[in-house]
Amino acid sequence: MTQYDRDKVWEFPCEICFKVMAVHREGIDMEVAEVVNRHAPSDYSPTSKMSRDGNYISLSFMVTVENREQVDAMYKEVYTVEGVKMTL
């Protein structure tokens, strides 16, 4: 497996698609949007897709980030939202 340096792959500032998979529950989209907004302020309206059985939801945000530390902090904090299972 080849190792790479994210700072060499990403050219900041850049736009990324921040995806979150979570247990579906009332208001989770707004809670995740609040976290994203703290790290990359903007007026977010995520796209969402429900799982076949309606138990999970996928949220996608197009986010402009300024540096690697901002990206890392956003990924780390989103896991504090109850029900978040995975990020991409």
Order of alpha helices (4+ residues) and beta strands (2+ residues): alpha-beta-alpha-beta-beta-alpha-beta
